[in-house]
Amino acid sequence: MLEDVLRYLEEKRSCPHCGQTLSLCHAPSIHVGDGLGWGSEYLFICLNDECPMFAGGWDFIAQQYGHVGSYRYMELPGSRENHAMMVAGKDAFTGSIVDVDELRRQDQRYQKLQEALSQLDTCVAERNLVPVLTVLLDDAARLDERKRAASLLAELNDLDCVEPVRNHSFRDGSLQLQVNMALKAVLEHHYLKECPYCAELIKARARVCKHCKHELAA
């Protein structure tokens, strides 16, 4: 994805109607004309509101079709195929401009996730908690991948997992339950429990929390 975007940005397209450089935008999921996809994730679009095609399109559509709308000039990356794309308002596509920095961040996250996934098979033998936490705490990872990571917490039996996992909000209830059970097993193995008042780790048989000083039920 990132390589495609960087390659497209080297093309330097310009609008034949106004001369402005075309903006690389994310393609809409629906083709306005026939309901089909554009065949590309990205489109070059003229976002100049003073472009003759856009500025004059309002009156044309009002007269021809009786509704509000205009056109923006568009070209497909990797070809010279072009279209007059109908839009319903001035803001159309202005929020869809490709953010290269964001794509770079997404690509880095993806590469980091793939590396972590490749290490799950050996992480228990190597006593390596890092790949498990990387996968488990990545909300963009697949649910089955995150559950696989959660299943390794008890085997790793590493107390360093408690704080980052407890501080993460899991949106899937089944994953949250699996994580809770794994943490419970880890704490029990170390004869520890979480204080119900301050969440700090204390001895399983403690009657008073050494951190917040609350008395605990027997």
C-alpha positions in Angstrom: 0.0 0.0 0.0 2.7 2.5 1.0 4.8 1.6 -2.0 1.9 2.2 -4.3 1.1 5.6 -2.8 4.8 6.8 -3.0 4.9 5.6 -6.6 1.6 7.4 -7.5 2.8 10.6 -5.9 5.8 10.7 -8.3 3.4 11.0 -11.2 2.6 14.7 -10.6 -0.8 14.9 -12.4 -2.4 18.3 -13.2 -6.0 19.2 -14.1 -6.5 20.0 -17.8 -9.3 22.5 -16.9 -7.5 24.7 -14.4 -3.8 23.5 -14.3 -3.8 22.8 -10.6 -1.9 19.7 -9.3 -4.3 16.8 -8.7 -4.6 15.5 -5.2 -4.2 11.8 -4.4 -7.3 10.7 -2.6 -8.8 7.5 -1.2 -11.3 6.1 -3.6 -14.9 5.9 -2.4 -16.2 2.4 -1.8 -19.1 3.0 -4.3 -18.8 4.1 -7.9 -21.3 6.9 -8.2 -22.3 6.0 -11.7 -22.9 2.2 -11.8 -22.3 1.0 -8.2 -19.1 -0.7 -9.1 -15.6 -0.1 -7.7 -13.1 2.1 -9.5 -10.5 -0.7 -9.7 -8.1 1.4 -7.6 -7.8 2.3 -3.9 -6.7 5.8 -4.9 -7.8 8.5 -7.3 -6.2 11.7 -8.6 -8.8 14.4 -8.1 -8.9 18.2 -8.7 -9.9 19.9 -5.5 -9.7 23.4 -6.8 -13.1 25.1 -6.1 -12.3 27.6 -8.8 -11.8 24.9 -11.5 -14.2 25.6 -14.4 -15.5 22.1 -14.3 -16.4 22.4 -10.7 -17.5 26.0 -10.6 -19.7 25.6 -13.7 -21.0 22.2 -12.8 -23.6 23.4 -10.3 -25.7 25.3 -12.9 -25.3 22.5 -15.4 -26.6 19.8 -13.0 -29.4 22.0 -11.7 -30.6 22.7 -15.3 -30.1 19.1 -16.6 -31.2 17.1 -13.6 -32.9 19.4 -11.2 -30.8 18.7 -8.2 -27.8 20.1 -6.4 -24.4 18.9 -7.4 -21.3 19.5 -9.5 -18.3 17.7 -11.0 -14.7 17.2 -10.0 -12.1 16.1 -12.6 -10.5 12.7 -11.8 -7.8 10.5 -13.2 -7.0 6.9 -12.3 -3.4 6.2 -11.1 -1.2 4.1 -13.4 -3.2 5.2 -16.5 -4.6 8.3 -18.2 -8.2 7.2 -17.8 -10.2 10.2 -16.6 -13.7 11.0 -15.6 -15.9 13.9 -14.5 -16.9 12.6 -11.1 -20.3 13.9 -9.8 -20.2 15.3 -6.2 -22.9 16.5 -4.0 -21.1 19.3 -2.2 -17.9 21.4 -2.0 -16.5 19.3 0.8 -16.5 16.1 -1.4 -13.1 14.4 -1.2 -11.4 17.2 0.8 -11.3 14.9 3.8 -10.1 12.0 1.7 -6.6 13.3 0.7 -4.0 10.6 1.3 -1.9 11.2 4.5 1.5 9.7 3.7 2.7 10.1 7.3 -0.3 8.2 8.6 0.2 5.5 6.0 3.8 5.2 7.1 2.7 4.8 10.7 0.2 2.1 9.6 2.9 0.3 7.6 5.3 0.4 10.6 2.5 -1.0 12.9 1.8 -3.8 10.3 5.4 -4.8 10.0 5.8 -4.8 13.8 2.7 -7.0 14.1 3.9 -9.5 11.5 7.3 -9.8 13.2 5.6 -10.4 16.5 3.3 -13.0 15.0 6.3 -14.9 13.6 7.7 -15.1 17.1 4.7 -16.5 18.9 5.7 -20.1 18.3 9.0 -19.7 20.1 8.2 -17.0 22.7 7.5 -19.3 25.6 10.7 -21.3 25.2 12.6 -18.0 24.8 10.7 -16.4 27.8 9.9 -13.5 25.5 6.8 -11.6 26.5 7.3 -8.8 24.0 5.6 -10.4 20.9 2.7 -11.6 23.0 2.0 -8.1 24.2 2.5 -6.6 20.8 -0.2 -8.8 19.3 -2.5 -8.8 22.2 -2.6 -5.0 22.6 -2.9 -4.2 18.9 -6.6 -3.4 18.3 -6.0 -3.7 14.6 -4.9 -7.3 14.8 -7.3 -10.1 14.1 -9.3 -11.5 17.0 -8.0 -15.0 16.5 -4.4 -13.7 16.5 -5.0 -11.7 19.8 -6.6 -14.8 21.4 -3.7 -16.9 20.5 -1.4 -14.3 22.2 -3.7 -14.3 25.2 -3.4 -18.1 25.5 0.3 -17.8 26.0 0.2 -15.4 29.0 -0.3 -18.2 31.6 2.5 -20.3 30.0 4.9 -17.4 30.0 3.9 -16.7 33.6 5.6 -13.2 33.6 4.3 -10.6 36.0 5.4 -7.9 33.6 2.3 -8.6 31.6 -0.1 -7.5 34.4 0.2 -3.7 34.2 0.1 -3.2 30.4 -2.8 -5.7 30.0 -4.8 -4.2 32.8 -4.4 -0.7 31.4 -5.7 -1.8 28.0 -9.4 -1.6 27.1 -10.5 -4.8 25.3 -13.6 -4.2 23.2 -14.3 -7.9 22.7 -15.9 -9.5 25.7 -14.6 -13.0 25.0 -11.1 -11.7 24.7 -11.4 -9.8 27.9 -12.6 -12.9 29.7 -9.7 -14.9 28.4 -7.2 -12.2 29.5 -8.8 -12.0 32.9 -8.5 -15.8 33.4 -4.9 -15.8 32.2 -3.9 -12.9 34.6 -5.6 -14.8 37.4 -3.5 -17.9 36.7 -0.3 -15.8 36.6 -1.0 -14.1 39.9 -2.0 -17.3 41.6 1.2 -19.0 40.5 3.2 -16.1 42.2 0.9 -16.2 45.3 -0.3 -12.7 44.5 -3.6 -10.9 44.0 -4.7 -7.4 43.0 -5.9 -5.1 45.7 -9.6 -4.4 44.9 -9.1 -0.7 46.0 -5.9 0.4 44.3 -5.2 -2.5 41.9 -1.6 -2.9 43.2 -0.2 -6.4 43.5 -0.1 -7.8 47.0 0.4 -11.2 48.7 -2.5 -13.5 48.2 -3.0 -13.9 52.0 -2.7 -10.2 52.8 -5.4 -8.8 55.1 -4.3 -5.2 54.7 -3.0 -3.6 51.4 0.6 -2.4 51.9 0.0 0.3 49.3 -3.3 1.9 50.1 -3.7 0.5 53.6 -7.3 -0.7 53.1 -8.4 -3.7 55.1 -9.3 -6.7 52.9 -12.0 -9.2 53.4 -10.9 -12.6 54.6 
